[in-house]
Amino acid sequence: MSLAHNDANHDPIASVYATLPINMELTLTGLEQLMLQHLSKGAHILDVGCAHGEVVQQLHMRGYQMTGLDVSEELLRLAQKNAPESKFIHSDIRKFQSPPTYDGVYSIGVFNFFLNLEELTTVFQNLYKAMHDNSLFVFTMPTADFTFCEDAPNLESIRICEVSDKSAYIETYNYNQEKRIREIKVTIFELINGIWKRTDTITPTKEYFVSEIKSTLENVGFIEISVYDSRDFGDETSITEPCFVCRKPS
């Protein structure tokens, strides 16, 4: 499948997607241990795939200068409401261009939307150029080493189901272990003016091996690459992800 058809744009489901609960304590604990403790207050941090901006706002309240980037206009509209004193950029990270600006960059569960290593390399190169020397890059992404359904490569399973009085969000996936492609299917129901509206989206993602990701980072120029398990920071769910940490050299 061509990446030109995989923009991972959440606009059609943004209003319901933004209501999904996130484990803020786990996220902030991981960021504190991997990045924040190494930055001074007032450091400029970029959130890649910031969605509705809740993490951006939490870090802003802790004294950091925050910028969020996302491809979804609808999510950014919500993010600006949630974090009105922060800056937001509407861009596809594959096309993002910036001079060295950021003291730290983080991203949560975004880079699997790029379905080949060439595109992933471009993303890492763009972020490398946007970072100050000696700055940190921290991100999570599911990998083939941590796959959700190793014993059932083509099994369709429910991953998320969240229901409220005004909306429902159902996320299923179908994983092809041979190709390492996970097709994520989302169905939402939203109560609008007394009428339930249904929206369906299908988005493919790619699961790389940890060794592939580390090699790509090294080829771009990042150093001191380490990989942690989200369980190291208190993740007690059955679905854990590796956390990558690396540095742009001085």
Beta strands, then each sheet from edge to edge (+ up, - down):
strand 1: 44-48
strand 2: 65-70
strand 3: 87-90
strand 4: 102-108
strand 5: 131-140
strand 6: 156-163
strand 7: 167-176
strand 8: 181-192
strand 9: 195-206
strand 10: 223-229
strand 11: 242-247
sheet 1: 3+ 2+ 1+ 4+ 5+ 11- 10+
sheet 2: 6+ 7- 8+ 9-
end
